[in-house]
Amino acid sequence: MIRVVIVDDQQLVREGLRLLLERADDITVAGDAGGADAGVELTGRLRPDVVLMDIRMPGRDGLDATRQIMADPGLRHVHVIALTTFDTDENIQEAIRAGAAGFLLKDTSPERMREAVRIVAGGDALLSPAVTRRVMRAAAASARPSAAALLDRLTEREREVLAEVGAGRTNAEIGGRLFISPATARTHVGRLLAKLGARDRSQLVVLAYETGLLTPGAE
């Protein structure tokens, strides 16, 4: 069972998310909070698999709360999905830098929301299709020579796997495309995280573009 904590300053949003998530047999909402501080405390106490975190809240925002959760060694297994009604480049980039493993708009369909929780709980990165292309363009535009040099640390196979991660593919999909097992793909992803100093797959996605390995429109 995937355990979820919801953090949003609007009670109706929290209740709505709880209802749509708990329609799935494999997801349960362990608790919810109406603010960043309460959300951090609740996450530390309940240790859920996934936190749905509203980015913009009165006072301390969800980005700061995400950073605190990600910095806690005892919460290494927790994955945060950033939620917002806005899809600006700044919000997306800041959410990823804060350590969020996913980014979704609040108008995402119920089935897509449930699937996003499953994807992130399984260790994959998730960006809403509505914003993926935009954040990739922003990442490519910020490509730096120092970032490109990171590719020198990688083997040819690791570059191939990084490109697949950058395209948003799961370990199973990577395995099928590169003719390796999903377990081997996961091993390669683990090595990429260590070599590139990335916390999770969402940061690998951005690095795939910042290094110039992929460009917007690449498949």
Phi, psi and omega in degrees: 000130178274122182262131186236142169245135180251129178236111181202141184283349180258120183299320180298323178294316179300315181293322179294317178295320179300313182298315183287327180288319185281003170286344177271140182288340186256009182231136174225143177269112183284334180177171178215158182219151183261007180202168184296311182298315179295325179293319178295316180297316181294319179297317179295327182278318184269338180047063181284174175279323185223140172244125171269111190244116174293131182286312186257109176226153178302143181076227179293131186267174183291335178294316179295320178296321179297317179301318181294318178297315182292335181277351182275113181302333180284352181243028183298334182277350184279135178245134181253131170253119179279133179244140178201160173269354182248152180232038180287154180304319183299315180300315184294310182298319181293323179297317179294316179298327180289343178112006179295138179268353180207159179217122181225146171279150184292343178271013175299144182296153180305315181295320178295322179296315179296319180294325178299318178299317180295316182298312183290321178297331179279358176099005179264160177272155183214122171237136179304136178306331182292339185238352184303309183299322182294314181291329178291321177298318180296318180294319180294324180293336181263011181304136184233151176305322180295325178290318180300328181295340179298332181296336179295340180281347190258149172283169179300318179296320180294325176295320178297317180293320178299320178297321179292319176298317179299330178279000175086019184272149179280171178300320179296318180292321177298315179302316180295322181284327183257004178060045175229166180283156175303325179295320178293321177299318179297322178297316179298319179297319178300319178293323177296318179301317182290314184292325185263359178066030180265145181280322184207184186294328180298324177288329175295323178302312180295318180297327179300329179269320180296329179280350182085004179297322175237155175233155179307133182098348179289145178262000000 
